Amino acid sequence: MKPLDGLRVLELGQLIAGPFASKMLAEFGARVIKVEPPGTGDPLRKWRLLHEGTSVWWEAQSRNKESITLDLRTPEGQAVVKQLVQQSDVLIENFRPGTLEAWGLSWEELHALHPGLVMLRVSGYGQSGPYRDRPGFGVVGEAMGGLRHLSGEPGRTPVRVGVSIGDSLSALHGVIGILLALRHRDQHGGEGQMVDVALYESVFNMMESLLPEYSVFGAIRQPAGSSLPGIAPSNAYQCADGKYVLVAGNGDSIFRRLMDLIGRADLRDDPALAQNDGRVKQVDRIDAAISAWAAQHSLDEALDTLNKARIPAGKIYDAADIASDPHYRARDMILESRLPDGTPVHLPGIVPKLSATPGRVYRSAPALGQHTDEILEGLGIDGATRDAWRARGII
């Protein structure tokens, strides 16, 4: 059994946000039909490192999906989408607002065609508001949502997070919205609804106390490098071998154990440091003490000692660290697969972990248009029509 058995999803999106949302649904049993433009397909097929002409990222992002090619600018392509919509529970798209409307595939038209449809629309700024028509990629949403300003070292150019986190956060919010809308549909009369997710809002939703602190104190939170402002101690400390140990000693009892460990009873017993607000005022003093201790030990020695003392600590992982880590393996977070030519490839595991109905990989990422004939035949579109459409570039 799969938790989303029987759920039918039509994906019109490209690149990251929309397709990442449908990927998660597919991992838990939804049937996902991905619509791609003929000839080129989803641009993600050519992003980053390619093997035999196709991105290895594609294998992770598009597993468990079926691929059909359709030119959505043509009446025939639009008609096929409408047929597929009538067989679908969910439609996912992440075009600029107004694009589907220009193709006769607006929410209003599709909702009238299939009142039970749930439609996820992901865009830079949402489907309303003065910025709705602006193009918005993840990097723009991350900046507008407040994340970019907080990233990096004080006084230096703000840096971006090394992955498209704005897109992925939007996808996660989209999945939540889809599941909420499906629950409402199934409990309250069968009506679907539109889920409107904006990239900047998905990032802004993660910004914790940023806005309340400004509204009450006029405080504009600033980048702080490796530390976590207002919570102490929590930082990266350089060890004797030049590597960094991450230490989060910000719980009151954890702080006392940490000070015991590093031989600083004076800090442990200082009443001014008993709680977080007092420690924040003297964070430089505390960080200096932890730094002096870390500098006397290798990273492995520091981690071993901190773990034994039950103090949250870790190291900074790169891809090689992840690939060789036994905990990743034990929790099935590194899945072994093969590219179409048989080349072995490791893919990320599935999150979250469900005890009774876990997600799984059922099929590899599809070749461009791999399922076009099968899907169109299922809609009653005969071979002669399909051949004519191919000749015209519609499929």
DORO-796366 format. One record per atom (N, C-alpha, C): x, z, y. Coordinates in steps of 0.001 Angstrom, whole numbers, padded with zeros to 6 digits, always signed. Atoms other than C-alpha are relative to their C-alpha. Example, Ala and Ser with C-alpha at 12.3 -4.5 7.8 and 13.67 -1.06 7.14 Angstrom:
BEGIN
+000890+000000-001190+012300+007800-004500+000900+000000+001200-000820-000060-001190+013670+007140-001060-000770+000730+001090
This chain:
BEGIN
+000833+000000-001198+000000+000000+000000+000868+000000+001249-000690+000055-001285+001078-000771+003544-000997+000437+001069+000965-000538-000961-000457+000980+006556-000737-001052+000809+000656+001047-000783-001252-002299+008336-000438-001172-000861+000527+001042+000879-002419-004261+005300-001271-000592+000599+001200+000663-000472-004971-006836+006389-000019-000272+001495-000048+000238-001441-004008-006758+010072+000646-001356+000259-000473+001358-000271-003535-010299+011406+000436-000088+001460-000603+000020-001334-001249-010813+014399+000468-001410+000309-000461+001297-000487-000662-013999+016380+000976+000260+001141-001034-000233-001010+002591-013970+018376+000279-001287+000768-000318+001126-000864+002956-016330+021316+001239+000259+000842-001100-000385-000870+005889-014525+022894+001330-000604-000404-001356+000463+000253+009564-015384+023115+000990+001103+000339-001122-000905-000278+012901-013564+023215-000273+001405-000523-000166-001354+000494+012553-009803+023060-001291+000820-000012+001040-001030-000096+009607-007745+024311-001179-000256-000943+001125+000288+000878+006654-009448+022616+000402-000088-001464-000423+000097+001397+008511-010417+019431+000466+001307-000619-000398-001291+000564+009970-006919+019037-001225+000804-000392+001232-000709+000343+006451-005479+019106-000588-000528-001306+000566+000554+001228+005234-007883+016426+000908+000254-001195-000920-000346+001092+008365-007203+014364-000365+001350-000597+000337-001330+000503+007404-003548+014131-001306-000017-000781+001269+000090+000721+003843-004391+013119+000194-000674-001350-000250+000712+001257+005134-006817+010479+000690+000895-001018-000724-000879+000922+007433-004166+008991-000926+000964-000721+000945-000919+000625+004393-002054+008223-001220-000718-000574+000992+000699+000802+002339-004769+006580-000855-001008+000704+000808+001001-000687+000727-006869+009315+000507-001406-000317-000388+001406+000122+000711-010609+008776+000202-000553+001400-000327+000499-001336+002457-012093+011822+000287-001485-000069-000249+001427-000157+002217-015789+012645+000607-000196+001383-000735+000204-001251+004774-016677+015296-000095-001468+000411+000098+001349-000530+004109-019738+017455+001259-000296+000813-001224+000393-000705+007264-021557+018626-000133-001428+000506+000031+001386-000482+007796-024677+020712+000714-000938-000964-000659+000953+000915+008618-027756+018590+001394-000370+000494-001337+000483-000330+012245-028825+018464+000991+001083+000340-000939-001028-000469+013809-025818+020167-000276+001369-000592+000345-001320+000501+011918-022777+018940+000226+001088+001024-000243-001161-000853+012280-019309+020376+001453-000039+000480-001379+000014-000482+015366-019207+022655+000896+001046-000661-000813-001015+000654+016492-016098+020771+000812-000586-001148-000743+000653+001083+017581-018433+017982+001415-000400+000440-001308+000431-000513+020534-019360+020241+000683+001089+000829-000584-001080-000802+021331-015968+021790+001118+000712-000755-001170-000742+000469+024653-014190+021290+000707-000738-001144-000870+000619+001003+026667-014865+018108-000821-000802-001010+000736+000905+000882+025520-017837+016021+000731-000199-001310-000535+000383+001307+026018-018545+012331-000762-001227-000466+000624+001271+000390+025371-022118+011215-001064-000413+001026+000872+000454-001075+023710-022711+014587-001138+000920+000368+001106-000923-000276+021322-019745+014520+000542+001404+000209-000412-001363-000297+021710-016292+015990-000239+000932-001182+000229-000998+001044+022208-013485+013491-001000+001052+000487+001036-000866-000569+020013-011449+015864-001384-000440-000473+001274+000555+000452+017178-013757+014810-000445+000619-001323+000342-000542+001313+017361-012352+011277-000624+001382+000112+000560-001339-000181+016631-008837+012552-001336-000051+000730+001180+000022-000871+014025-009748+015172-001195-000674-000650+001099+000843+000490+011951-012177+013103-000285+000158-001482+000301-000209+001415+011955-010809+009568-001483+000322-000183+001391-000224+000399+008581-010657+007841-001003-000896+000723+000920+000856-000748+007119-013320+010164-000100-001387-000625+000158+001405+000325+005782-016817+009555+000141-000801+001295-000232+000824-001189+006709-019641+011956-000808-001283-000063+000710+001269-000170+004458-022440+013156+000425-000574+001352-000350+000623-001273+005489-024936+015836-001244-000634+000617+001128+000562-000745+002923-025879+018493+000422-000189+001448-000184+000208-001434+003209-027386+021948-001257+000519+000694+001167-000634-000603+000895-025067+023858-000438-000675+001291+000402+000743-001195+000823-027453+026824-000984-001112-000324+000887+001094+000406-001266-029911+024799-001366+000540-000404+001333-000440+000441-005021-029722+024130-000041+000318-001494+000002-000248+001444-004324-029946+020400+000628+001346-000322-000638-001290+000227-001918-026999+020480-000883+001148+000428+000896-001042-000488-004354-024956+022530-001191+000191-000936+001126-000093+000932-007178-025779+020117+000394+000740-001271-000470-000711+001197-005093-024577+017158+000120+001495+000291-000099-001418-000351-004342-021314+018957-001383+000649-000010+001353-000565-000020-008057-020778+019509-000547+000187-001418+000405-000182+001395-008693-021344+015806+000694+001214-000608-000737-001136+000552-005946-018863+014908-000474+001310+000600+000510-001216-000649-007297-016346+017425-001248+000505-000715+001239-000412+000666-010629-016345+015634+000262+000662-001350-000369-000622+001264-008792-015247+012465+000920+001210+000206-001007-001020-000294-006610-012641+014209-000636+001275+000545+000381-001276-000610-006948-008993+015130+000725+000210+001319-000870-000277-001145-004115-009014+017667+000669-001288+000443-000825+001058-000571-002543-011564+019994+001042+000651+000904-001098-000549-000801+000853-010781+021557+000624-001133+000804-000652+001008-000833+002288-012707+024506+000813+000694+001079-000804-000553-001092+004994-012103+027102+000464-001086+000962-000269+001005-001017+004786-015111+029400-000252+000577+001396+000311-000415-001362+004651-014832+033172-001522-000051+000199+001448+000034-000231+001101-013930+034293-000448-001321+000603+000527+001284-000442-000975-017042+034803+000328-001146-000931-000400+001095+000898+000766-019099+032116-001104-000316-001000+001065+000254+000979-001908-018655+029458-001268-000487+000683+001175+000459-000735-004612-019118+032074+000082-001505+000252-000184+001432-000246-003160-022533+032899-000216-000831-001259+000186+000695+001263-003401-023435+029216-001397+000210-000586+001337-000256+000508-007026-022358+028878-000051+001096-001048-000096-001066+001002-006007-019259+026884-000005+001366+000668+000065-001273-000716-006865-016483+029312-000644+001074-000865+000638-001112+000703-007965-013048+028155-001516-000181-000014+001452+000133-000076-011499-013760+029326-000506-001054-000984+000426+001062+000915-011734-017009+027349+000177+000411-001457-000247-000397+001388-010189-015562+024194-000897+001159-000407+000902-001120+000306-012262-012379+024395-001410-000510-000266+001320+000585+000244-015431-014471+024660-000049-000691-001361-000092+000696+001281-014260-016481+021643+000009+000974-001169-000145-000990+001065-013412-013374+019597-000046+001393+000650+000147-001273-000706-014794-010110+021076+000796+001151-000607-000756-001073+000636-012872-007993+018574+001501-000091+000201-001439+000225-000166-009471-009339+019630+000628+001067+000888-000857-000838-000840-006820-006947+020951+001153-000879+000471-001012+000896-000559-004436-008762+023291+001044+000809+000747-001114-000640-000694-001049-007362+024255+000652-001005+000930-000640+000849-000990+000328-008849+027469+001162+000787+000614-001195-000649-000542+003898-007885+028392+000575-000906+001084-000576+000778-001100+005302-008996+031737+000861+000912+000849-000897-000797-000818+007774-007864+034360-000708+001046+000822+000658-000876-000968+005267-006325+036760-001449+000284-000335+001390-000216+000363+001929-006323+034924-000887-001141+000448+000949+001080-000252-001162-008490+035228-000693+000115+001352+000601-000171-001322-002139-007181+038678+001074+000514+000953-000940-000505-000985-000499-006020+041901+000716-001112+000735-000613+001030-000839+001458-007845+044607+001190-000709-000628-001179+000625+000608+004452-008588+042339-000325-000755-001285+000361+000494+001332+002499-009931+039338+000568-001378-000307-000429+001376+000237+003636-013540+039804+001513-000171-000011-001456+000118+000016+007333-012761+040040+000514-000060-001436-000624-000058+001327+009507-013560+037008+000731+001332-000157-000629-001307+000178+010762-010319+035513+000601+000168-001380-000683-000292+001252+013361-009905+032794+000279+001498-000085-000229-001417+000239+014348-006559+031306+000910+000648+001022-000959-000581-000930+017282-006037+033658-000659+000323+001336+000705-000250-001251+014943-006281+036663-000924+001207-000157+000869-001143+000252+012446-003869+035126+000767+001305-000104-000822-001215+000114+015222-001405+034299+000413+000507+001371-000402-000398-001354+016337-001434+037923-001190+000554+000775+001171-000448-000743+012849-001119+039398-000552+001306-000561+000502-001218+000633+011929+001600+036893+000844+001228+000272-000835-001133-000363+014792+003793+038140+001210+000223-000871-001088-000261+000942+017194+003550+035208+001350-000469+000528-001280+000569-000426+019857+001335+036765+000697+000893+001030-000592-000852-001036+020381+003675+039715+000710+001215-000593-000563-001209+000611+021171+006549+037357+001146-000298-000958-000982+000356+001025+023579+004624+035123+001368-000245+000630-001353+000230-000473+027325+004775+035655+000609+001231+000640-000753-001085-000627+029808+006876+037578-000387+000144+001468+000325-000202-001413+029103+008439+040980+000907-000831+000905-000764+000753-000977+030178+006231+043855+000427-001384-000431-000387+001324+000477+030616+003112+041750-001241-000866-000202+001117+000922+000198+028468+000034+041120-000848+000448-001191+000844-000373+001141+025462+001004+038952+000144-001014-001135-000186+000880+001152+025864-000411+035459-001300-000122-000782+001168+000144+000866+023280-001748+033064+000291+000602-001364-000121-000424+001389+022670-000266+029653+000387-001228-000808-000578+001139+000712+024447-002467+027100-000941-000782-000880+001005+000750+000753+021230-003625+025430-001208-000216+000909+001188+000312-000813+017903-004988+026704-001041+001097-000164+000825-001183+000261+016383-001528+026764-001377-000110+000648+001301+000151-000632+013609-002467+029212-000971-000780-000864+000845+000780+000901+012275-005087+026814-000433+000816-001207+000314-000765+001211+012478-002793+023808-000956+001146+000291+000934-001057-000379+010779+000090+025616-001395-000566+000235+001299+000638-000208+008012-002302+026646-000657-000348-001330+000542+000307+001331+007611-003417+023043-000572+001247-000656+000484-001240+000596+007271+000189+021894-001302+000450+000653+001253-000331-000677+004657+000907+024552-001101-000970-000420+000983+000980+000442+002941-002304+023491-000571+000331-001366+000469-000378+001335+002757-001195+019863-000945+001196+000083+000890-001154-000181+001294+002139+020943-001353-000461+000538+001245+000489-000568-001268+000309+023066-000848-000760-001001+000730+000748+001030-002210-002032+020223-000695+000949-000966+000577-000920+000984-002741+000823+017790-001132+000823+000610+001083-000722-000673-004811+002766+020351-001230-000890+000135+001132+000908-000180-006959-000288+021056-000687-000310-001325+000596+000238+001324-007454-000982+017343-000805+001204-000458+000730-001225+000362-008449+002630+016768-001336+000064+000745+001237-000022-000796-010981+002427+019605-000975-001062-000494+000868+001074+000487-012305-000913+018340-000707+000394-001285+000543-000293+001315-012797+000334+014829-000904+001230-000007+000821-001213-000066-014377+003627+015897-001213-000154+000915+001027+000040-001047-016581+002449+018747-000577-001394+000212+000833+001180-000150-018393-000765+018047+000657-001351-000091-000610+001285+000290-015847-003459+017345+000488-000807+001173-000483+000737-001168-014889-004462+020902+001508+000155+000148-001416-000052-000291-011276-005374+021496+000246+000201+001485-000338-000140-001409-009434-004942+024770+001389-000551+000250-001309+000507-000396-006424-006142+026696+000924+001172+000297-001032-001011-000228-003244-004033+026680+001012-000605+000970-000839+000522-001076-001285-004582+029908+001249+000877+000107-001257-000746-000031+002381-003504+029657+000959-000687+000960-000985+000514-000951+004844-003946+032517+001371+000560-000346-001360-000441+000318+008599-003786+031954+000406+001193+000853-000460-001075-000868+009243-001598+034984-000729+001303-000286+000773-001213+000294+006454+000833+034038+000459+000653-001301-000494-000552+001265+007802+001220+030509+001288+000786+000215-001226-000727-000338+011171+002222+031951-000325+001236+000830+000377-001108-000874+009616+004404+034660-000597+001159-000794+000614-001034+000843+007695+006285+031959+001042+000901-000657-001087-000756+000610+011078+007497+030631+000812+000807+001016-000849-000532-001065+012338+008810+033959-000158+001500+000252+000027-001459+000016+011500+012445+033291-000412+000586+001353+000371-000728-001217+011588+014550+036499+000328-000756+001277-000478+000764-001154+012762+011770+038818-000970+000052+001183+000970+000056-001094+009560+011411+040872-000468+001393+000444+000420-001336-000470+008331+015045+040873+001059+000697+000852-001059-000638-000790+011728+016227+042150+000097-000606+001396-000027+000620-001328+011632+013708+044966-001198+000444+000836+001205-000322-000763+008052+014544+045923+000008+001438+000506-000007-001413-000399+008662+018313+046060+001210+000349+000857-001237-000418-000655+012287+018569+047185+000645-001096+000860-000668+001100-000678+013080+015146+048632+001319-000369-000651-001265+000224+000712+015858+014986+046036-000006-001378-000648-000172+001296+000651+017044+011521+045006+001110+000164-001038-000962-000209+001081+018716+011872+041639+001058-001096+000017-001137+000909-000093+022144+010257+041498+000678-000168-001363-000742+000169+001251+024322+008821+038702+001010+001119-000176-000880-001139+000270+026454+011445+037017+000953-000258-001147-000961+000302+001051+028637+009609+034513-000452+000524-001347+000292-000458+001361+028755+011358+031163-000756+001314-000045+000702-001289-000008+027088+014599+032264-001501-000211+000133+001452+000025-000140+023392+015453+032375-000366+000966+001117+000211-000889-001146+022614+016822+035844-001173+000948-000196+001057-000991+000082+020600+020012+035969-000118+000671-001347+000018-000592+001348+021295+020871+032329+001448+000232-000396-001424-000311+000206+024526+022667+031439+000213+001011-001111-000916+001142-000050+026753+022321+029624-000463-001122-000907+000294+001183+000801+026184+018776+028377+000861-001124+000546-000947+000955-000545+029062+016346+028718+000855-000562-001123-000998+000556+000920+031785+014305+027041+001360+000559+000388-001281-000672-000263+035161+016024+026691+001094-000692-000802-001067+000743+000659+038454+014287+025891+000806+000913-000907-000736-000776+000997+040231+015477+022758+001487-000387+000026-001448+000204+000006+043950+015571+021947+000393-001413-000407-000306+001360+000449+043790+012128+020294-000567-001065+000932+000522+000945-000970+042225+010515+023362-001455-000369-000198+001404+000271+000252+038753+010303+021832-000860+001079+000669+000889-000910-000709+035710+012032+023286-000972+000675-000962+001004-000742+000735+033545+014748+021780-001155+000291+000954+001193-000302-000774+029987+015095+023047-000493+001385-000399+000433-001370+000263+028865+018711+023360-001233+000289+000833+001233-000407-000682+025339+019863+024206-000199+001492-000258+000090-001449+000166+025635+023618+024659-000974+000622+000966+000880-000419-001084+022674+023967+026972-001100+000974-000388+000899-001089+000374+020500+026334+024936+000699+001331+000256-000628-001271-000375+021092+029958+025934+000815+000597-001141-000737-000558+001129+022065+031161+022453+001122-000944-000431-001052+000966+000334+024006+027929+021810+001183+000170+000949-001074-000193-000978+025976+028521+024999+000860+001201-000377-000777-001197+000372+026993+031987+023824+000877-000291-001209-000810+000350+001173+028145+030634+020464+001152-000917+000395-001036+000915-000445+030070+027876+022194+001126+000745+000716-001034-000757-000710+031874+030310+024470+000801+000876-000961-000718-000733+001055+032722+032463+021427+001026-000914-000662-000839+000942+000729+034140+029401+019709+001254-000364+000793-001146+000444-000795+036392+028394+022591+000779+001179+000587-000758-001173-000433+037544+031961+023218-000213+000392+001447+000296-000352-001381+035826+032474+026545-001114+001038+000062+000964-001106-000044+034083+035825+026190-000422+000321+001427+000358-000289-001394+034200+036169+029972-001182-000842+000456+001132+000845-000344+031838+033222+030331-001225+000348-000835+001117-000387+000879+029726+034283+027375-000753+001193+000556+000606-001257-000428+029102+037723+028894-000335+000043+001483+000298+000031-001437+028713+036659+032520-001509-000118+000185+001462+000054-000141+025078+037498+033424-000475-001183+000851+000385+001138-000829+025077+034692+035987-000132-001279-000810+000029+001203+000842+025497+032196+033123-000948+000133-001185+000854-000272+001161+022879+033625+030792-001076-001064-000191+001051+001005+000091+020318+030935+031601+000453-001291+000693-000436+001319-000444+020461+027257+032469+000150-000108+001507-000086+000174-001452+019775+027542+036208+001284+000600+000567-001260-000586-000442+022759+029846+036626+001201-000820-000441-001115+000810+000497+025012+027652+034496+000164-001278+000816-000073+001227-000794+024128+024570+036538+000815+000236+001283-000728-000295-001237+025510+026274+039642+001503+000099-000227-001425-000148+000297+028859+026800+037880+000441-000977-001094-000257+000944+001077+028931+023716+035695+001454-000467+000000-001399+000441-000030+032408+022677+036883+000904+001018-000694-000784-001067+000640+033827+026022+035751-000173-000047-001519+000272+000051+001438+032158+025729+032354+000631-001244-000620-000574+001244+000526+033187+022088+031864+001523+000083-000100-001464-000139+000033+036787+022967+032696+000437+000808-001215-000336-000829+001164+036807+025640+029978-000144-000789-001293+000208+000795+001224+035367+023298+027339+001042-001116-000084-001008+001066-000013+037733+020502+028395+001361+000519-000459-001288-000589+000392+040746+022801+027991+000047+000244-001499+000059-000215+001453+039621+023695+024476+000076-001330-000746+000024+001295+000689+038875+020068+023464+001365-000657+000006-001302+000638-000125+042296+018939+024673+001014+000515-001017-000909-000584+000993+043911+021136+022017-000311-000461-001423+000450+000372+001347+042098+019510+019061-000263-001498-000071+000422+001381+000211+041572+016078+017591-001528-000042-000036+001456+000142+000050+038043+014693+017614-000559+000546-001308+000512-000463+001295+037588+015342+013889+000064+001515-000105-000116-001462+000027+038844+018918+014226-001070+000649+000874+000997-000561-000912+036583+019570+017194-001397-000091-000599+001327+000172+000581+033512+018151+015453-000222+000938-001174+000133-000888+001152+034162+020107+012275-000244+001442+000445+000147-001369-000489+034516+023366+014192-001351+000204+000680+001274-000120-000708+031480+022747+016392-001184-000036-000962+001094+000076+000971+029257+021773+013463-000124+001299-000794+000031-001270+000737+030223+024918+011555-000591+001116+000851+000549-001014-000902+029269+026968+014608-001435-000322+000426+001375+000419-000296+025878+025192+014763-000194-000311+001481+000066+000451-001387+026579+023700+018175-000189-001512-000005+000230+001445+000002+025082+020216+018774+001189-000756+000588-001187+000745-000423+028017+017826+018986+000035-001327-000741-000102+001302+000646+028869+014252+018160+001119-000809+000601-000995+000924-000532+031119+011310+018771-000703-001255+000491+000551+001237-000539+030606+007974+020484+000206-001105-001032-000049+000980+001088+029770+005406+017807+000101-001421+000537+000068+001443-000187+030653+001725+017925-000570-000615-001281+000617+000655+001156+029399-000870+015436+000714+000333-001303-000757-000313+001214+032192-000118+012963-000318+001415-000479+000362-001366+000376+031378+003598+013043-001373+000033-000671+001346+000037+000567+027708+002862+012388+000028-000575-001412-000008+000686+001296+028455+000492+009503+000605+000838-001112-000681-000790+001020+030633+003046+007725-000544+001426-000126+000480-001381-000016+028607+006190+008384-000910+000284-001194+000804-000271+001191+027174+007804+005217-001431+000417+000312+001359-000423-000331+024164+009248+007025-000900-001207+000255+000757+001235-000172+023027+005800+008148-000409-000571-001353+000275+000563+001332+023293+004650+004532-001034+000833-000746+000896-000880+000747+021509+007678+003110-001439-000133+000471+001356+000120-000542+018522+007063+005379-000473-001458+000100+000405+001416+000061+018309+003319+004676-000064-000643+001379-000032+000592-001325+019214+002448+008247+000922-001215+000073-000779+001234+000093+021585-000309+007134-000489-000742-001237+000587+000768+001093+019818-002910+005020+000852-001229-000282-000802+001147+000406+021703-005537+003077-000913-001207-000230+000786+001220+000134+020355-009061+003348+000960-001183-000069-000821+001210+000017+021575-012655+003290-000571-001018+000980+000389+001104-000861+021515-015491+005775-000420-001181-000878+000493+001119+000827+019955-018801+004647+001044-000655-000893-001033+000628+000830+023312-020082+003344+000617+000976-000998-000492-000988+000953+023858-016909+001299+000998+000990+000561-000952-000925-000608+026222-015151+003716-000616+001395+000104+000537-001361-000121+025755-011362+003447-000099+000422+001462+000175-000518-001357+024443-009681+006589-000660+001375-000092+000622-001313-000098+023619-006085+007441-000993-000004+001158+001044-000044-001018+020389-005542+009366-000438+001445+000232+000462-001367-000265+018994-002422+011073-001166+000373-000903+001112-000503+000793+016681-000282+008973-001256+000148+000829+001340-000035-000589+013070+000490+009785-000318+001395+000505+000392-001239-000656+011817+003180+012142-001439-000169+000492-000238-001339+000555+009746+005364+011920-000101+000024-001519+000068-000195+001440+009940+006733+008387-001345+000627-000365+001263-000545+000493+006534+007193+006769+000186+000435-001451-000257-000551+001331+006482+009357+003650-000763-000737-001098+000812+000617+001049+003666+007579+001784-000027-001522+000092+000100+001456-000164+003607+004068+003237+001123-000485+000916-001116+000391-000863+007077+003265+004565+000009-001499+000289-000170+001405-000315+007869+000001+006305+001026-000648-000906-000915+000725+000881+009695-002687+004364+000256-001399+000543-000268+001411-000278+011256-006106+004670-000541-000796-001177+000662+000764+001053+009086-008531+002707+000507-001437-000081-000500+001363-000022+010577-011853+003776+001051-000122+001091-001038+000245-000996+013574-013177+005680-000591-000699+001219+000435+000697-001203+013301-014583+009186-000226-001477-000313+000345+001379+000383+011678-018031+009032+000841-001045+000701-000532+001186-000667+013227-021389+009738-001038-000506+000985+000914+000498-001026+011699-023154+012727-001097-000852-000635+001139+000747+000523+008217-024317+011774-000149+000043-001496-000007-000054+001471+008692-023264+008164-001411+000022-000587+001344-000177+000561+004993-022438+007706-001049-000851+000708+000946+000790-000783+003446-025067+009994-001028-000693-000875+000946+000748+000837+001924-027227+007275-000950+000930-000742+000831-000943+000760+000685-024285+005255-001103+000595+000883+000978-000633-000891-001030-022655+008239-001028-001009+000486+000935+001012-000486-002529-025856+009609-000928-000486-001109+000855+000396+001132-003780-026866+006192-001083+001038-000236+000990-001066+000149-005479-023482+005987-001092-000048+001055+001005+000174-001046-007301-024362+009209-000816-001270-000196+000737+001232+000269-008559-027605+007659+000550-001226+000691-000618+001142-000682-006159-029909+009523+000767-000808-001040-000512+000777+001129-005292-032723+007123+001397-000563+000267-001363+000496-000064-001926-034309+006404+000179-001147+000977-000105+001137-000911-002614-037512+008353+000024+000464+001456+000020-000546-001369-003452-035515+011467+001319+000688+000309-001261-000696-000223-000349-033400+011038+001132-001000+000221-001032+001029-000182+001815-036510+010673-000085-000614+001394+000182+000577-001347+000329-037962+013872+000458+000984+001063-000440-001019-000954+000938-034685+015705+001504+000112+000042-001469-000046+000033+004553-034630+014552+000584-001180+000779-000510+001185-000698+005062-038136+015839-000116+000158+001513+000218-000208-001433+003752-037031+019226+000687+001253+000531-000707-001205-000416+005810-033806+019296-000896+001196+000241+000912-001127-000176+002760-031519+019210+000379+001136-000934-000507-001007+000941+004141-029737+016130+001421-000385-000396
